[in-house]
Amino acid sequence: MSRIQLDPQLKSRLNGLNEQIEFCDDEGKAVGQFLPQDLYLKLMHAWAKEQFEDTIERDQALADVKSSGGMSTKEAISFLEKIASRQ
């Protein structure tokens, strides 16, 4: 996963990064999403819980996701779409 460090001016333009933000190109087409860290971690926890029935397996998978830097936004959105299609 790539990492970008924001300067204070850009961070303030992005509402302090404490809510979900959709990024669009100059034509208005969505190209990505930003999720605040707490929401991102909740999604990763839900993903691990959904993927693994066994508590030990689930806990290990969650630890692996956290230690590897998590999922990309594209992977998280794909996961959420998969969950939504089941319901």
C-alpha positions in Angstrom: 0.0 0.0 0.0 1.3 3.5 -0.9 1.6 6.1 1.8 1.1 9.9 1.4 1.9 12.4 4.1 -0.4 15.4 4.1 0.6 18.9 5.0 -1.7 20.8 7.4 -3.1 23.0 4.6 -4.3 20.0 2.5 -5.6 18.2 5.6 -7.8 21.2 6.5 -9.1 21.3 2.9 -10.2 17.7 3.4 -12.3 18.5 6.5 -9.6 17.3 8.9 -9.9 13.8 7.6 -12.5 12.8 10.2 -15.3 11.7 7.8 -15.5 9.6 4.6 -14.4 11.5 1.5 -15.0 10.5 -2.1 -12.3 11.6 -4.5 -13.3 12.4 -8.1 -11.5 13.3 -11.3 -12.1 16.5 -13.2 -15.1 15.0 -14.9 -16.8 14.2 -11.5 -16.2 10.4 -11.8 -15.4 8.7 -8.5 -11.8 7.4 -8.4 -11.4 6.5 -4.8 -12.5 6.8 -1.2 -10.9 7.9 2.0 -12.0 6.3 5.3 -11.0 7.7 8.7 -8.8 5.3 10.6 -11.4 4.2 13.2 -13.9 3.3 10.4 -11.2 1.6 8.4 -10.3 -0.6 11.4 -13.9 -1.4 12.1 -14.3 -2.6 8.5 -11.1 -4.7 8.8 -12.5 -6.3 12.0 -15.8 -7.0 10.3 -14.0 -8.5 7.3 -11.9 -10.8 9.5 -14.9 -11.9 11.5 -16.9 -12.7 8.3 -14.0 -14.6 6.6 -13.1 -16.8 9.5 -15.5 -18.8 11.7 -12.9 -20.0 14.2 -12.0 -17.3 16.8 -8.3 -18.1 16.7 -8.2 -18.0 13.0 -10.1 -14.7 12.9 -7.9 -13.1 15.5 -4.8 -14.1 13.7 -6.2 -12.8 10.4 -7.1 -9.5 12.0 -3.6 -9.2 13.4 -2.1 -10.0 10.0 -4.2 -7.3 8.4 -3.2 -4.7 11.0 0.5 -5.6 10.8 0.6 -5.6 7.0 -0.8 -2.1 6.7 -4.4 -3.2 6.0 -6.3 -3.3 2.7 -6.3 -0.8 -0.1 -9.4 1.3 -0.5 -10.3 -0.7 -3.6 -10.0 -4.0 -1.7 -12.2 -2.6 1.2 -14.9 -1.4 -1.3 -14.8 -4.8 -3.0 -15.3 -6.5 0.3 -18.2 -4.3 1.3 -19.9 -4.9 -2.1 -19.5 -8.6 -1.5 -21.2 -8.4 1.9 -24.0 -6.2 0.5 -24.7 -8.7 -2.3 -25.3 -11.4 0.3 -28.1 -9.6 2.0 
